[in-house]
Amino acid sequence: MQEQQEVTTQKEDPGAVLFGNFINYYQFNTPEERLSVFPSHLWNNWKSQDEKILILDVGCNAGDFTQLFYKFISKYSTRDIYILGIDIDSSLIERASENNAFEKNITYLCLDIMEGNKEKLSDYLAFHNRENFDVTLCLSITMWIHLNHGDDGLKSFLKQLSSLTDILVTEPQPWKCYQTAVRRMTKAKRKFPLFKDLQWRTGVDATINDFLEMECQSKKVFESTETKWKRRIYCYRC
């Protein structure tokens, strides 16, 4: 129960969140702005010969970008597209489900991917007679995994996603975002206990890229220009 309270309580400062579960996220980082730097050439070349395209959106928040990405990728493929959006915050998943305009194609689940919930992903894949996703979106999530689970937890997370998908899309936060998150939590008299022990620090976004390429045998096939938040979209073939 304590963890659920941590997830949903943001009364003092909506920016002081433990897992990146901002209640008003899309008011300051619109889905359209993020999508504007996405590539257009990767979405019609798949390893799988299945008639479906399966997509996993990790940390989908209230689902605004999930739905926009569904419409975006639909322009590039005649295959049926199915998306599983997951988030640790049940209130955000409830909002996503209530506003889901594509109920036959988009499913939302409250799920902490770091806490032994792999069977739920396996069940979703098995339902579609698949072993892997075609695309996994991991957008501005790595910092929150890192802050809550440390260097080893982030490495495990990246390895897990790489093993689950054909294309992995990341948007790693630079180190200054970590400092901002810690400052907001400190002001709210809360903290990230593992922060002081992190070894991946300055240049963490580049370190994540190197780890994906060297340790996960993933090949970077796209790097965007910077968004207004000074982040880049990276796409990898896994």
C-alpha positions in Angstrom: 0.0 0.0 0.0 2.8 2.4 0.8 4.2 2.1 -2.8 0.8 2.8 -4.3 0.5 6.0 -2.1 3.9 7.1 -3.4 2.8 6.6 -6.9 -0.4 8.6 -6.7 0.3 11.4 -4.2 1.6 14.6 -5.8 -0.2 17.2 -3.7 2.8 19.4 -2.7 4.5 19.6 -6.1 3.2 17.8 -9.2 6.8 17.8 -10.4 8.1 15.9 -7.4 7.3 12.3 -8.5 9.0 9.1 -7.7 8.4 7.2 -11.0 7.9 10.0 -13.6 4.2 9.6 -13.4 3.4 13.3 -13.9 -0.4 13.9 -13.8 -0.1 16.7 -16.4 2.7 15.4 -18.5 1.3 16.1 -21.9 0.5 19.7 -21.0 4.2 20.5 -21.2 5.5 17.8 -23.5 2.9 17.4 -26.2 2.7 14.2 -28.2 2.8 16.1 -31.4 6.1 17.8 -30.6 7.7 14.5 -29.7 6.4 12.7 -32.8 7.8 15.5 -35.0 11.4 14.2 -34.7 10.5 10.5 -35.3 11.7 8.9 -38.5 9.4 7.8 -41.2 11.5 5.1 -42.8 11.5 2.3 -40.2 7.9 1.2 -40.0 7.5 -1.0 -43.0 10.5 -3.3 -42.6 9.8 -6.1 -40.1 11.5 -9.3 -39.1 8.2 -10.9 -38.5 6.1 -12.1 -41.4 3.0 -12.0 -39.3 0.0 -10.0 -40.4 0.1 -8.1 -37.1 2.4 -5.4 -35.8 2.8 -5.6 -32.0 4.0 -2.6 -30.1 4.8 -2.2 -26.4 4.7 1.3 -24.9 6.6 1.3 -21.5 5.5 4.2 -19.2 2.6 5.2 -21.4 1.3 7.7 -18.8 -2.3 8.7 -19.8 -2.0 7.2 -23.3 -1.9 10.4 -25.4 1.2 9.5 -27.2 0.2 5.9 -27.5 -2.9 6.8 -29.5 -1.0 9.3 -31.7 1.7 6.7 -32.4 -1.0 4.2 -33.4 -2.3 6.7 -36.0 1.2 7.5 -37.1 2.4 4.0 -37.7 -0.9 3.1 -39.4 0.1 5.3 -42.2 3.1 3.1 -43.0 1.6 -0.3 -42.9 -1.5 -2.3 -44.0 -1.0 -4.8 -41.2 -3.3 -4.8 -38.1 -1.6 -2.9 -35.3 -1.9 -3.7 -31.7 -0.4 -1.7 -28.8 0.0 -2.7 -25.2 0.6 0.5 -23.1 1.8 -0.1 -19.5 2.4 2.3 -16.6 3.1 1.9 -12.9 0.4 4.4 -12.0 -3.1 3.0 -11.9 -4.8 6.4 -12.0 -3.0 7.2 -15.3 -4.0 3.8 -16.7 -7.6 4.5 -15.8 -7.5 7.8 -17.6 -5.8 6.1 -20.6 -8.5 3.4 -20.7 -11.3 6.0 -20.4 -10.0 8.0 -23.3 -9.0 5.1 -25.5 -10.4 5.8 -29.0 -9.0 2.5 -30.3 -10.2 -0.1 -27.8 -9.9 -3.0 -30.3 -6.2 -2.2 -31.0 -4.9 -0.6 -27.8 -4.8 -2.2 -24.4 -3.6 -0.5 -21.2 -2.4 -2.3 -18.1 -1.1 -1.1 -14.8 2.2 -2.9 -14.6 5.6 -2.4 -13.0 8.0 -4.0 -15.5 10.7 -4.2 -12.9 8.7 -6.2 -10.3 8.3 -9.6 -11.8 5.5 -9.0 -14.2 7.1 -10.6 -17.2 4.3 -13.2 -17.4 1.8 -10.5 -18.2 3.9 -9.5 -21.2 4.2 -13.1 -22.1 0.5 -13.6 -21.9 -0.1 -10.7 -24.2 2.4 -12.0 -26.7 0.9 -15.6 -26.5 -2.6 -14.2 -27.1 -1.3 -12.9 -30.4 0.8 -16.0 -31.1 4.0 -14.1 -30.9 7.3 -14.3 -29.0 8.4 -10.7 -29.4 7.1 -7.2 -30.0 7.9 -5.5 -33.3 8.4 -2.1 -31.6 9.0 -1.1 -28.0 8.7 2.5 -27.0 10.8 3.6 -24.0 10.3 7.4 -24.0 11.8 9.4 -21.1 11.7 6.3 -18.9 15.4 5.3 -18.4 16.0 8.0 -15.7 13.2 6.8 -13.5 14.3 3.2 -13.8 17.9 4.3 -13.0 16.9 6.4 -10.0 14.8 3.7 -8.5 16.8 0.6 -9.4 20.4 1.8 -9.7 22.9 1.0 -12.4 22.3 -2.7 -12.3 18.5 -2.2 -12.5 18.9 0.0 -15.6 21.2 -2.5 -17.2 18.7 -5.3 -16.6 15.8 -3.2 -17.9 17.7 -2.4 -21.2 18.6 -6.1 -21.6 15.0 -7.1 -21.0 13.6 -4.7 -23.6 16.2 -5.5 -26.2 15.3 -9.2 -25.9 11.6 -8.5 -26.3 11.6 -6.5 -29.5 12.7 -5.9 -33.0 12.9 -2.1 -32.8 13.6 -0.3 -29.5 12.9 3.4 -29.4 14.5 5.3 -26.5 14.6 8.9 -25.3 17.1 8.9 -22.5 17.2 11.9 -20.1 20.5 13.8 -19.8 22.2 14.1 -16.4 20.7 17.6 -15.7 17.3 16.0 -15.7 18.4 13.7 -12.8 19.6 16.8 -10.9 16.2 18.5 -11.4 14.3 15.4 -10.3 16.4 15.1 -7.1 16.1 18.8 -6.3 12.3 18.6 -6.6 12.1 15.5 -4.4 14.4 17.1 -1.8 12.2 20.2 -1.7 9.2 17.9 -1.1 11.2 16.2 1.7 11.5 13.0 -0.2 14.5 11.3 -1.9 15.8 8.7 -4.3 17.9 6.5 -2.0 20.0 5.0 -4.7 21.0 8.3 -6.3 24.3 8.8 -4.5 25.5 5.3 -5.5 24.9 5.7 -9.3 28.1 5.3 -11.4 26.4 6.2 -14.7 26.3 9.9 -14.3 27.7 12.6 -16.7 27.0 11.5 -20.2 24.5 8.9 -19.1 22.5 9.1 -22.4 25.7 8.2 -24.3 26.5 5.5 -21.8 23.0 4.0 -22.4 23.7 4.0 -26.1 27.0 2.3 -25.7 25.5 -0.3 -23.4 22.7 -1.1 -25.9 25.2 -1.4 -28.8 28.0 -3.3 -27.0 26.2 -5.4 -24.3 22.8 -5.9 -25.9 24.0 -6.3 -29.5 21.6 -3.7 -30.7 22.4 -1.6 -33.7 21.5 2.1 -33.7 19.6 2.9 -36.9 18.3 6.4 -36.2 19.2 9.4 -34.0 17.0 12.5 -34.1 17.8 16.1 -33.7 17.2 17.5 -30.2 13.7 18.2 -29.0 13.0 21.4 -27.1 13.7 19.4 -24.0 17.3 18.8 -25.2 16.7 15.1 -25.7 17.0 12.8 -28.7 15.0 9.9 -30.1 17.1 6.8 -30.8 16.0 3.7 -32.7 17.8 0.4 -32.4 17.5 -2.9 -34.3 17.7 -5.6 -31.6 
